Amino acid sequence: MITGERKDLEELMEVVKDFKSLAVVGCDGCVGIYQIGGLKEAESLASLLKMGDKIKNGVVQDTEAFTVIRQCDKELIEKELGGKLDRFEAILSTACGVGVQTMAAVFSDKPVFPALNTMFMGAQDREGAELYELCSGCGDCVLHLTGGICPITRCAKGLLNGPCGGAVDGKCEVGGYTNDCAWVLIYKKLKSLNRLDLYETFRPPRDRRPSIGPRKLQGGAKY
């Protein structure tokens, strides 16, 4: 899932202060599932902006919350929001950067602002727990060689041929020994699968061409 975190309220108030009406649009996809940018969060943000506007300026901004199943889908946006946002001068999106840009393309006559800072693709091990970065979308997946643990993302140095000399007791030196060393995890996983031959196989430098942006991808399966 794509993850993000809310921008500071003061920053958002500064961004939207010149508009008399504002639509706060949530996304029930990735950020909604993790309770960062869904309808409930959009409604909460709309209320906070109203209160902030009244306290600072003595007036109440015309602010209303909406949501979309996925803000990264133009057809869904048009179907679910078509005509509903006509009266608003600006839009504040609680989706990831992809959703914000898609909203801006659909509502090309209005300014669309991000309410979140998009962070990374990750997951959590239980509901309400921290989100962990797991994938960088590099375009050259090596998970079949590393026991399903990504060294490109989970190793702070992106090493492809085992750990550096900075790991202590299975912890990475980057970040003050608080994160697991990805290559220790990979070694343990491959050992449990009886596939240490993969650990011992040399990997050439990564081909970075698939990760050069902006990228395009044809929809649908190849076969």
C-alpha positions as CSV (number, residue, x, y, z in Angstrom):
1,M,0.0,0.0,0.0
2,I,1.0,3.6,-0.6
3,T,1.5,5.4,2.7
4,G,1.6,9.0,3.8
5,E,1.3,11.4,6.7
6,R,-0.8,14.4,7.3
7,K,0.8,17.8,6.6
8,D,0.8,20.2,9.6
9,L,-2.6,22.0,10.0
10,E,-0.9,25.4,10.0
11,E,0.6,24.6,6.6
12,L,-2.8,23.5,5.2
13,M,-4.6,26.6,6.6
14,E,-2.0,28.8,4.9
15,V,-2.5,27.0,1.6
16,V,-6.3,27.3,1.5
17,K,-6.7,30.7,3.3
18,D,-7.6,32.7,0.2
19,F,-10.6,30.4,-0.8
20,K,-14.1,31.0,0.4
21,S,-15.2,27.4,-0.3
22,L,-13.2,24.2,-0.1
23,A,-13.9,20.5,-0.9
24,V,-11.9,18.1,1.2
25,V,-11.8,14.8,-0.8
26,G,-10.7,11.6,0.8
27,C,-9.5,8.3,-0.8
28,D,-10.8,5.0,0.4
29,G,-7.9,3.1,-1.2
30,C,-4.5,2.8,0.4
31,V,-4.6,5.8,2.7
32,G,-8.2,5.1,3.7
33,I,-7.4,1.5,4.7
34,Y,-4.7,2.8,6.9
35,Q,-6.9,5.5,8.3
36,I,-4.7,8.3,7.1
37,G,-6.9,9.8,4.3
38,G,-10.3,8.1,4.1
39,L,-13.7,9.7,4.5
40,K,-13.5,9.9,8.3
41,E,-10.1,11.7,8.1
42,A,-11.4,14.0,5.4
43,E,-14.4,14.9,7.6
44,S,-12.1,15.5,10.6
45,L,-9.8,17.7,8.5
46,A,-12.7,19.7,7.1
47,S,-13.9,20.4,10.7
48,L,-10.5,21.4,11.9
49,L,-10.1,23.8,8.9
50,K,-13.5,25.4,9.7
51,M,-12.6,25.9,13.3
52,G,-9.2,27.3,12.5
53,D,-10.7,29.7,10.0
54,K,-13.2,31.0,12.5
55,I,-10.6,31.4,15.2
56,K,-8.1,33.2,12.9
57,N,-10.3,35.2,10.6
58,G,-13.7,35.3,12.4
59,V,-15.5,33.7,9.5
60,V,-16.4,30.1,8.7
61,Q,-15.1,28.8,5.4
62,D,-17.6,26.8,3.3
63,T,-15.9,23.4,3.7
64,E,-17.4,20.0,3.0
65,A,-15.9,16.5,2.9
66,F,-16.3,13.9,0.2
67,T,-14.6,10.6,-0.7
68,V,-13.8,8.4,-3.6
69,I,-13.1,4.6,-3.7
70,R,-9.8,5.3,-5.4
71,Q,-8.5,8.7,-6.4
72,C,-6.0,7.2,-8.8
73,D,-8.9,6.3,-11.2
74,K,-10.2,9.1,-13.4
75,E,-13.4,7.2,-14.3
76,L,-14.3,6.6,-10.7
77,I,-13.7,10.2,-9.8
78,E,-15.9,11.4,-12.6
79,K,-18.6,8.9,-11.6
80,E,-18.6,9.5,-7.9
81,L,-17.9,13.3,-7.8
82,G,-19.3,14.5,-11.1
83,G,-21.2,17.8,-10.5
84,K,-20.7,17.6,-6.7
85,L,-17.7,19.9,-6.5
86,D,-18.9,22.6,-8.9
87,R,-19.6,25.2,-6.1
88,F,-16.2,24.9,-4.5
89,E,-13.3,27.2,-5.4
90,A,-10.6,24.7,-4.5
91,I,-10.0,21.0,-3.6
92,L,-7.9,19.6,-0.8
93,S,-7.0,15.9,-1.4
94,T,-6.1,13.5,1.4
95,A,-4.9,10.9,-1.2
96,C,-1.3,10.1,-2.1
97,G,0.5,12.2,-4.8
98,V,-0.9,10.0,-7.5
99,G,-4.5,10.8,-6.4
100,V,-3.8,14.5,-6.1
101,Q,-2.4,14.6,-9.7
102,T,-5.4,12.6,-11.0
103,M,-7.8,14.9,-9.3
104,A,-6.0,17.9,-10.7
105,A,-6.4,16.3,-14.2
106,V,-10.1,15.7,-13.8
107,F,-10.9,19.1,-12.2
108,S,-8.6,21.1,-14.4
109,D,-10.5,24.3,-13.7
110,K,-9.8,24.2,-9.9
111,P,-6.6,24.3,-7.8
112,V,-6.0,20.9,-6.1
113,F,-3.8,20.7,-3.1
114,P,-2.2,17.8,-1.2
115,A,-3.2,17.3,2.5
116,L,-0.6,14.5,2.9
117,N,3.1,14.0,2.3
118,T,3.3,10.7,0.4
119,M,6.0,8.5,2.0
120,F,6.5,5.0,0.7
121,M,4.9,1.6,-0.3
122,G,4.7,-0.5,2.8
123,A,2.6,-2.6,5.2
124,Q,1.9,-3.2,8.9
125,D,2.1,-6.4,10.8
126,R,-1.1,-5.7,12.7
127,E,-3.9,-3.1,12.8
128,G,-2.9,0.2,14.2
129,A,0.8,-0.8,14.2
130,E,3.6,1.2,12.5
131,L,3.9,1.1,8.7
132,Y,7.1,-0.3,7.3
133,E,8.6,0.5,3.9
134,L,8.9,-2.7,1.9
135,C,9.1,-1.8,-1.8
136,S,10.6,1.0,-3.9
137,G,8.9,0.1,-7.2
138,C,12.4,-0.3,-8.8
139,G,11.1,-2.2,-11.9
140,D,13.6,-5.1,-11.5
141,C,12.3,-7.3,-8.7
142,V,14.8,-9.7,-7.1
143,L,12.5,-11.2,-4.4
144,H,12.7,-14.6,-5.9
145,L,16.4,-14.6,-5.2
146,T,16.3,-13.2,-1.6
147,G,13.6,-15.1,0.1
148,G,10.9,-12.5,-0.4
149,I,12.8,-9.8,1.4
150,C,13.8,-6.8,-0.6
151,P,17.5,-5.7,-0.2
152,I,17.0,-2.7,-2.5
153,T,14.4,-1.1,-0.1
154,R,15.1,-2.8,3.3
155,C,18.9,-2.5,3.2
156,A,19.7,1.2,3.9
157,K,22.6,1.0,1.4
158,G,20.7,-1.1,-1.2
159,L,23.4,-3.8,-1.2
160,L,22.8,-6.8,-3.5
161,N,25.6,-9.2,-2.3
162,G,25.3,-9.6,1.4
163,P,25.7,-7.3,4.4
164,C,28.2,-4.5,4.9
165,G,30.5,-4.5,8.0
166,G,28.3,-2.2,10.0
167,A,25.7,-4.7,11.2
168,V,25.8,-5.6,14.9
169,D,23.7,-8.4,16.4
170,G,21.5,-8.4,13.3
171,K,20.8,-4.6,13.5
172,C,21.8,-2.0,10.8
173,E,24.2,0.8,11.7
174,V,22.0,3.3,9.8
175,G,19.4,4.6,12.1
176,G,21.3,3.8,15.3
177,Y,20.9,0.0,15.3
178,T,17.1,0.1,15.6
179,N,16.3,-1.6,12.2
180,D,16.9,-5.2,11.3
181,C,19.8,-5.8,8.8
182,A,18.0,-6.9,5.7
183,W,20.8,-9.3,4.7
184,V,20.7,-11.0,8.1
185,L,16.9,-11.5,7.5
186,I,17.6,-12.8,4.0
187,Y,20.3,-15.2,5.2
188,K,18.0,-16.7,7.8
189,K,15.1,-17.0,5.4
190,L,17.1,-18.7,2.7
191,K,18.7,-21.0,5.2
192,S,15.2,-22.0,6.4
193,L,14.3,-22.8,2.8
194,N,17.5,-24.7,2.2
195,R,18.5,-22.2,-0.5
196,L,21.8,-20.7,0.7
197,D,23.0,-21.3,-2.8
198,L,21.1,-18.1,-3.7
199,Y,22.8,-16.2,-0.9
200,E,26.2,-17.3,-2.3
201,T,25.4,-16.3,-5.9
202,F,27.1,-13.1,-7.1
203,R,24.7,-10.4,-8.4
204,P,25.9,-7.8,-10.8
205,P,25.2,-4.1,-10.3
206,R,21.5,-3.3,-10.6
207,D,20.1,-2.2,-13.9
208,R,18.6,1.2,-13.0
209,R,17.0,1.9,-16.4
210,P,13.6,0.4,-15.4
211,S,13.5,2.9,-12.4
212,I,14.2,6.1,-14.4
213,G,11.1,8.3,-14.5
214,P,8.6,9.3,-15.5
215,R,7.6,5.8,-16.3
216,K,4.7,4.3,-18.3
217,L,3.1,0.9,-18.1
218,Q,0.7,-0.7,-20.5
219,G,-2.5,-1.8,-18.7
220,G,-3.5,-5.5,-18.7
221,A,-1.5,-8.7,-18.5
222,K,1.2,-9.6,-21.1
223,Y,0.0,-13.2,-21.4
